[in-house]
Amino acid sequence: MPDSNSEKNGGKPQADMSALRLAIDEIDAKILDLVNQRLLLAQQIGAAKKQGGIQIIDRGREKEIIERLRRSNNGPLDANGLQRIFEAIIAAGRSVQKTDRGPK
């Protein structure tokens, strides 16, 4: 019995998968760049907080971010996955706010 995926893809599933993986690699590079841009902004916010004597952790703001993203999420990422991803990004932001170190 022939593989239905290879028939749909012109009999070249490996070539199609390679192209899809290349597209994922390109998106990963963009995500990394955007996360680093976000963390640079978080560093600036951390410096302003330090100067103003403001606490680094702002649970209200963190909750607001996740709720806003949940409302705008159209999937296929589910709400739990979204929350886990952005909790990690927010934690990284807190980390760079606590230190004066720059990107590696």
Secondary structure, 3 states (H helix, E strand, C coil): CCCHHHHHCCCCHHHHHHHHHHHHHHHHHHHHHHHHHHHHHHHHHHHHHHHHCCCCCCHHHHHHHHHHHHHHCCCCCCHHHHHHHHHHHHHHHHHHHHCCCCCC
